[in-house]
Amino acid sequence: MFNLSGKIALVTGASQGIGEVIAKELASQGATVVCGSLAFTEEDLKRVVAEIQGAGGKADYVLLNMAEGDTVRAAVTTVVERHGGLHILVNNAGITKDKLLIQMKEEEWDAVLNINLKGAFLATQAVAKPMMKQRWGRIINIASVVGQMGNAGQANYVSAKAGLIGLTKTTGRELASRNITCNAVAPGYIATAMTDKLSDEVKESFNKQIPLGRMGTPADIASAVCFLASEEAGYITGCTIPVNGGMLMP
Ligand SMILES: NC(=O)c1ccc[n+]([C@@H]2O[C@H](COP(=O)([O-])OP(=O)(O)OC[C@H]3O[C@@H](n4cnc5c(N)ncnc54)[C@H](OP(=O)(O)O)[C@@H]3O)[C@@H](O)[C@H]2O)c1
């Protein structure tokens, strides 16, 4: 348990899955959490906010599309105006559009790169100013084990996640002098809607590749995020923490 009281956090893609659990965990450790996602998820965002408030936490939501810079910048401005600052950014929003690379359409490449990688760049650029003013910031990118090892059928997604690890190192170097850290968490296979659609057979074959013998949970990822967001992680920057049950030990 870390003390995040007084900190304002923006979590992208917080309407469901890993982002929802990250938002709830940050709030349970005292942060005021702003949940961000696409306009059509507004009802889910309202539900997540109500659940956080019901548990005694502080929460709010903004609508944004990570592929559209104007909406990302407007969301960051809204958070700062409403809450008086922005201390923690979690770039969690992400999509997949899997296909073997010889069949992958240009628009499938662009969509995944735009949301997963360009979106993180846009949000990082937007939060840099308020964080520099505060002389305190934590930027946490949700990468993936496949960004570290490659994966057949995911050229777009793997390239975006590998790019995110590079963005993490550069951001860490550029903003360190202002007491802003930037780190990534690289989940392995996590049980969410994204992996729910896999057959039991495929899930079983995954489990065999994982020394800890099970898929991860969103809570496993949220724990690593809360640590990286904390005061206690202040001497860590540019690093990618693997949370993958041991399936890759980079
Ligand atoms: N699940 C895994 O096994 C796994 C493994 C490694 C890494 N990850 C990463 O972890 C993160 C969360 O994954 P998840 O499994 O929780 O996925 P998820 O359940 O599909 O949630 C993704 C979230 O991102 C939002 N989103 C999608 N496109 C967006 C956009 N253009 N602008 C703003 N928000 C957008 C989604 O909103 P909608 O509800 O509208 O789609 C949703 O809230 C992703 O970055 C993913 O790549 C997941």
The ligand as an SDF file (V2000), in Angstrom:
LIG
                    3D

 48 52  0  0  0  0  0  0  0  0999 V2000
   -5.0380   -8.3820  -21.7740 N   0  0  0  0  0  0  0  0  0  0  0  0
   -3.7820   -8.7330  -21.9690 C   0  0  0  0  0  0  0  0  0  0  0  0
   -3.4480   -9.9340  -21.9390 O   0  0  0  0  0  0  0  0  0  0  0  0
   -2.7290   -7.7090  -22.2040 C   0  0  0  0  0  0  0  0  0  0  0  0
   -1.3990   -8.1460  -22.3070 C   0  0  0  0  0  0  0  0  0  0  0  0
   -0.3950   -7.2110  -22.5120 C   0  0  0  0  0  0  0  0  0  0  0  0
   -0.7140   -5.8640  -22.6290 C   0  0  0  0  0  0  0  0  0  0  0  0
   -2.0000   -5.4530  -22.5530 N   0  0  0  0  0  0  0  0  0  0  0  0
   -2.2640   -4.0210  -22.6780 C   0  0  0  0  0  0  0  0  0  0  0  0
   -2.9850   -3.5520  -21.5660 O   0  0  0  0  0  0  0  0  0  0  0  0
   -3.8090   -2.4560  -21.9490 C   0  0  0  0  0  0  0  0  0  0  0  0
   -5.2450   -2.7320  -21.5290 C   0  0  0  0  0  0  0  0  0  0  0  0
   -5.6640   -3.9620  -22.1280 O   0  0  0  0  0  0  0  0  0  0  0  0
   -7.0560   -4.6730  -21.7840 P   0  0  0  0  0  0  0  0  0  0  0  0
   -6.8290   -6.1130  -21.9600 O   0  0  0  0  0  0  0  0  0  0  0  0
   -7.5760   -4.1470  -20.5100 O   0  0  0  0  0  0  0  0  0  0  0  0
   -7.9100   -4.1590  -23.0370 O   0  0  0  0  0  0  0  0  0  0  0  0
   -9.4480   -3.7690  -23.1450 P   0  0  0  0  0  0  0  0  0  0  0  0
  -10.2420   -4.5300  -22.1480 O   0  0  0  0  0  0  0  0  0  0  0  0
   -9.7980   -3.8960  -24.5990 O   0  0  0  0  0  0  0  0  0  0  0  0
   -9.4310   -2.2270  -22.7230 O   0  0  0  0  0  0  0  0  0  0  0  0
   -8.8210   -1.2540  -23.5280 C   0  0  0  0  0  0  0  0  0  0  0  0
   -9.3200    0.1000  -23.1230 C   0  0  0  0  0  0  0  0  0  0  0  0
   -8.8180    1.0970  -24.0440 O   0  0  0  0  0  0  0  0  0  0  0  0
   -9.9040    1.8550  -24.5350 C   0  0  0  0  0  0  0  0  0  0  0  0
   -9.6520    2.3840  -25.8650 N   0  0  0  0  0  0  0  0  0  0  0  0
   -9.5680    1.7020  -27.0270 C   0  0  0  0  0  0  0  0  0  0  0  0
   -9.3350    2.5510  -28.0400 N   0  0  0  0  0  0  0  0  0  0  0  0
   -9.2630    3.7850  -27.4930 C   0  0  0  0  0  0  0  0  0  0  0  0
   -9.0500    5.0800  -28.0240 C   0  0  0  0  0  0  0  0  0  0  0  0
   -8.8690    5.2860  -29.3260 N   0  0  0  0  0  0  0  0  0  0  0  0
   -9.0440    6.1380  -27.1820 N   0  0  0  0  0  0  0  0  0  0  0  0
   -9.2610    5.9730  -25.8610 C   0  0  0  0  0  0  0  0  0  0  0  0
   -9.4690    4.7770  -25.2940 N   0  0  0  0  0  0  0  0  0  0  0  0
   -9.4740    3.6920  -26.1020 C   0  0  0  0  0  0  0  0  0  0  0  0
  -11.0490    0.8560  -24.5400 C   0  0  0  0  0  0  0  0  0  0  0  0
  -12.2860    1.4710  -24.6930 O   0  0  0  0  0  0  0  0  0  0  0  0
  -13.4400    0.5840  -25.4250 P   0  0  0  0  0  0  0  0  0  0  0  0
  -14.1490   -0.0770  -24.3120 O   0  0  0  0  0  0  0  0  0  0  0  0
  -14.1970    1.5890  -26.1470 O   0  0  0  0  0  0  0  0  0  0  0  0
  -12.7950   -0.3540  -26.4000 O   0  0  0  0  0  0  0  0  0  0  0  0
  -10.8410    0.2160  -23.1870 C   0  0  0  0  0  0  0  0  0  0  0  0
  -11.2540    1.0600  -22.1520 O   0  0  0  0  0  0  0  0  0  0  0  0
   -3.6460   -2.3130  -23.4630 C   0  0  0  0  0  0  0  0  0  0  0  0
   -2.6890   -1.3180  -23.7480 O   0  0  0  0  0  0  0  0  0  0  0  0
   -3.1320   -3.6740  -23.8850 C   0  0  0  0  0  0  0  0  0  0  0  0
   -2.3920   -3.6060  -25.0810 O   0  0  0  0  0  0  0  0  0  0  0  0
   -3.0240   -6.3480  -22.3280 C   0  0  0  0  0  0  0  0  0  0  0  0
  1  2  1  0
  2  3  2  0
  2  4  1  0
  4  5  1  0
  4 48  2  0
  5  6  2  0
  6  7  1  0
  7  8  2  0
  8  9  1  0
  8 48  1  0
  9 10  1  0
  9 46  1  0
 10 11  1  0
 11 12  1  0
 11 44  1  0
 12 13  1  0
 13 14  1  0
 14 15  2  0
 14 16  1  0
 14 17  1  0
 17 18  1  0
 18 19  2  0
 18 20  1  0
 18 21  1  0
 21 22  1  0
 22 23  1  0
 23 24  1  0
 23 42  1  0
 24 25  1  0
 25 26  1  0
 25 36  1  0
 26 27  1  0
 26 35  1  0
 27 28  2  0
 28 29  1  0
 29 30  1  0
 29 35  2  0
 30 31  1  0
 30 32  2  0
 32 33  1  0
 33 34  2  0
 34 35  1  0
 36 37  1  0
 36 42  1  0
 37 38  1  0
 38 39  2  0
 38 40  1  0
 38 41  1  0
 42 43  1  0
 44 45  1  0
 44 46  1  0
 46 47  1  0
M  CHG  2   8   1  16  -1
M  END
$$$$
